[in-house]
């Protein structure tokens, strides 16, 4: 049986895996990307990922360098202000409200928001224009054997491929990570997240709004107008039992509940999409590499959807791999390159995973004293200007 040869094989065709295929392809390497589930690239199709991603400034710079941003920019909504509200008092109303304005640290917005299904659509279009990149939807990675010279991957259709570098971008339950015997630390919260779109009478003004009460944050992220009305994407994190209660409500009652949870900031909220449900965990792989293999994205790290960190961390993984491949092309997939990748990414990712874990635990707090302490902490952090600016730079991946 003939074994196809590639410079890079990518296990996983989600947003991060497709970005990796475009990135390595734009660098002139031969690339194969596989995923057992064909990507859904229309908003109203079953299985569409209705979550959105705020692509922060460093991610936009990376995507621009590999030819992707030009496709995304016409669809992107700028995020100039991130508003954090604590509504943890006796009544569901704002008691602390602070705006973190990108103008304090940059002449550009924090980032630009796009739906995940649209990212897949545009990334696939870019890949189709690269003759050195092959994408095989409906085909997954079945078995892995690594050698000093190559990763040998058997695919689910029975074919076999070899790569100088295997990139595992195949999710939190990564089969390639498991094949390498790399363990993970997982933190569970008993939470799930609802993701959907809404319209509302009050314009969002390109402000991303994160509201804390109990159970987790309720976040509204700006989207382009929908059917002539202001529109936002919502991620609503809650305990599992509360999520089940909410999902059982008739649509009109659900809309009343979400309007109350938004503390009425945008007027009555109306559903503008179906509702999807996502489990919430934090997870960190014990290392980000194996023989001839790099772990990236959720195969390496998973965080709750707080502070727009998830995909931006994944794109930082990709940026590091591309930089290392460019600096020393002959070392692609070697132990030296992969050790450098781990050293470059692991300490920062570990800090972010456990930092977001603390933020999420604070947002869950139901006891009144803990909610009061959270509000006091928000006031303190915002009130010290150098700390506020440092936190904004750190959150954007620009360093403190």
Secondary structure, DSSP 4 states (H G I P E B T S, - for coil): ---EEEEEEEE--SHHHHHHHHHHHHTT--EEEEESSPPP-STTSTT----EEEEEHHHHHHHHHTT-HHHHGGG-EEE-EEEEEE--SSSSS-SEEEEEEGGGT-SS-SEEEEEHHHHHHHHHHHHHT-TTEEEEETB-EEEEEE-SS-EEEEETTS-EEEEEEEEE-S-TT-HHHHHTT--EEEEEEEEEEEEEEEEESS--TTEEEEEESSSS-EEEEEEEEETTEEEEEEEEEEEHHHHHHHHTS-HHHHHHHHHHHTTTTTSS-EE-S--EEEEEEEEEES-SEETTEEE-GGGTEE--SSTT-HHHHHHHHHHHHHHHHHHTGGGTT-HHHHHHHHHHHHHHHHHHHHHHHHHHHHHH--SHHHHHHHHHHHHHHHHSHHHHHHHHHHHTTS--
